[in-house]
Amino acid sequence: MKEYALGEFEEVVLLTVGVLFDEAYGVAVKDEIENRLNRKVSVGALQSALRRLEKKGYLSSRVGETDPTRGGKPKRYFTITAAGSRALSYARDVRNELWNAIPKVALDLKFT
């Protein structure tokens, strides 16, 4: 279903926002992805993905309190919307259907 189209990185970002729940802001999302997936994430790529997901209606954001350690700049916190939850459910269901359709013999290959 095209309306729930998610790229692989978008899916990872959306899932990570869910994992972090009420503490999902840019640096926290970046650190969580890097730690869990052992994968480097550029700030630019992450910010682009967060903006895309918000534009698609899968994320909403709110501005936190100003922070003197950040030069007075507030953090922007992200949360998954109902549409984002449906998109993740759809992605999980599609992946599960594909995994379940693989014949057992195809995954039982022996290495020599």
Secondary structure, 3 states (H helix, E strand, C coil): CHHHCCCHHHHHHHHHHHHHHHHCEHHHHHHHHHHHHCCCCCHHHHHHHHHHHHHCCCEEEEECCCCHHHCCCCCEEEEECHHHHHHHHHHHHHHHHHHHHCCHHHHCCCCC
